Amino acid sequence: MSARPAGRVVGLVDDLMDRSRLGAIDGIAFTREPTACAGASVVLVDLARHAAAIPAIVDAAPHARIVAFGSHVDTDALDEAARAGATVVLPRSQFLRDPVAVVAALLGD
């Protein structure tokens, strides 16, 4: 199932398996640069590789909803993401179960 969200969605996600699951979000753009998130409505952040980028994302896209996801056993990274400004912080397995629904809920669809 594919869905075109009512807003720009950007993913800081390098893992190809994760990217393939996020491909269900029609129009998602992937980047490695927090500054490329400017103008985004939702930014998806893989904490395994981009946890340190959250403050820069907040600066570049102050109105974006940030979804951070990571290992369920790395509670320090999950907690730090929330402190750094992530709107939603989820274990990877929970987020990737239905990423379209998570994005749609944030966009009010």
C-alpha positions as CSV (number, residue, x, y, z in Angstrom):
1,M,0.0,0.0,0.0
2,S,1.4,3.4,-0.9
3,A,0.2,6.7,0.3
4,R,1.1,10.3,-0.8
5,P,1.3,12.3,2.4
6,A,-0.1,15.8,2.5
7,G,3.4,17.3,3.1
8,R,7.0,16.7,2.4
9,V,8.6,13.7,4.0
10,V,12.4,13.4,4.3
11,G,14.2,10.4,5.7
12,L,17.7,10.3,7.2
13,V,17.8,6.5,6.7
14,D,20.8,4.8,5.1
15,D,19.9,1.1,5.6
16,L,18.6,-0.3,2.3
17,M,16.1,-2.7,4.0
18,D,14.6,0.1,6.0
19,R,14.5,2.3,2.9
20,S,12.6,-0.4,1.0
21,R,9.9,-0.4,3.8
22,L,9.7,3.3,3.8
23,G,9.2,3.3,0.0
24,A,5.5,2.8,0.8
25,I,5.4,6.5,1.7
26,D,5.0,7.9,-1.8
27,G,7.4,10.8,-2.6
28,I,9.7,10.3,0.4
29,A,13.1,11.9,-0.2
30,F,16.2,10.4,1.4
31,T,19.2,12.5,2.5
32,R,22.2,12.4,4.8
33,E,22.2,16.1,5.4
34,P,20.1,17.7,8.1
35,T,20.0,21.0,6.1
36,A,18.1,19.1,3.3
37,C,15.2,18.8,5.7
38,A,14.3,22.4,5.4
39,G,10.6,22.7,4.5
40,A,9.8,19.2,5.4
41,S,6.6,18.4,7.3
42,V,7.9,15.1,8.6
43,V,11.5,13.9,9.1
44,L,12.3,10.2,9.7
45,V,15.6,9.6,11.6
46,D,17.4,6.3,12.0
47,L,19.0,6.7,15.3
48,A,21.6,4.0,14.5
49,R,23.3,6.4,12.1
50,H,21.8,9.8,12.5
51,A,21.0,10.4,16.2
52,A,23.4,13.3,16.4
53,A,21.6,15.1,13.6
54,I,18.4,15.8,15.5
55,P,19.4,19.2,16.8
56,A,20.5,20.3,13.3
57,I,17.2,19.0,11.9
58,V,15.3,21.0,14.4
59,D,17.2,24.1,13.3
60,A,16.7,23.4,9.6
61,A,13.1,22.4,9.8
62,P,11.7,24.0,13.0
63,H,8.0,23.1,12.2
64,A,8.7,19.5,11.1
65,R,7.5,16.5,13.1
66,I,10.5,14.3,13.7
67,V,10.1,10.6,14.0
68,A,13.2,8.9,15.5
69,F,13.5,5.2,15.5
70,G,16.1,2.8,16.8
71,S,16.9,-0.4,18.6
72,H,14.5,-1.2,21.4
73,V,17.5,-2.1,23.6
74,D,19.3,1.2,23.1
75,T,17.1,3.1,25.6
76,D,19.8,5.8,26.0
77,A,19.5,6.7,22.3
78,L,15.7,6.6,22.4
79,D,15.6,8.9,25.4
80,E,18.2,11.3,24.0
81,A,16.3,11.6,20.8
82,A,13.2,12.8,22.7
83,R,15.4,15.3,24.7
84,A,16.9,16.5,21.5
85,G,13.5,17.4,20.0
86,A,12.1,14.3,18.3
87,T,8.3,14.5,18.2
88,V,7.8,10.7,18.3
89,V,10.4,8.1,19.4
90,L,9.7,4.4,18.5
91,P,11.5,1.1,18.5
92,R,12.6,0.2,15.0
93,S,10.3,-2.8,14.8
94,Q,7.2,-0.8,15.9
95,F,7.9,2.0,13.5
96,L,8.6,-0.2,10.5
97,R,5.5,-2.3,11.1
98,D,3.4,0.5,9.5
99,P,5.4,3.6,8.7
100,V,2.6,5.0,6.5
101,A,0.3,5.0,9.5
102,V,2.8,6.8,11.7
103,V,3.4,9.5,9.0
104,A,-0.4,9.8,8.3
105,A,-1.1,10.3,12.0
106,L,1.4,13.1,12.3
107,L,0.0,14.8,9.2
108,G,-3.6,14.5,10.4
109,D,-4.6,12.3,7.5
